[in-house]
Amino acid sequence: MGPSSLIVLIIAAIAFSGIAVLVSKVLLKATKNKQKGQPYECGIPTQGKTMVQLNVGYYLFALIFLVFDVELVFLYPWAVVAKSTGWLAFIEIVIFFFIIFMGFLYAHKKGALKWM
């Protein structure tokens, strides 16, 4: 499994996605109507401007949540083998928590955790 496998995988991915697009274009009849182009949410017709700019704070808050959520994914395997690995695993997880905590302090200092 060398670089040739990666090239074959990329070619296969491009081929499968291209074939799927071509099959949908050939088999499905494209219809254009006014109602199809309108924005839709919860069955209620929209009123006013449909494009609203969201605050970047929501995006930052979601990214920070994702970082701390992924931290838990790495914490579970450590907790399973912590007793058998001894002090080395404990020191490594303390370093890991320190790095995560420093990221938390940085985000807090930058104001990414303030909710509007």
Secondary structure, 3 states (H helix, E strand, C coil): CCHHHHHHHHHHHHHHHHHHHHHHHHHCCCCCCCHHHCCCECCECCCCCCCCCCCHHHHHHHHHHHHHHHHHHHHHHHHHHHHHHCHHHHHHHHHHHHHHHHHHHHHHHHCCCCCC
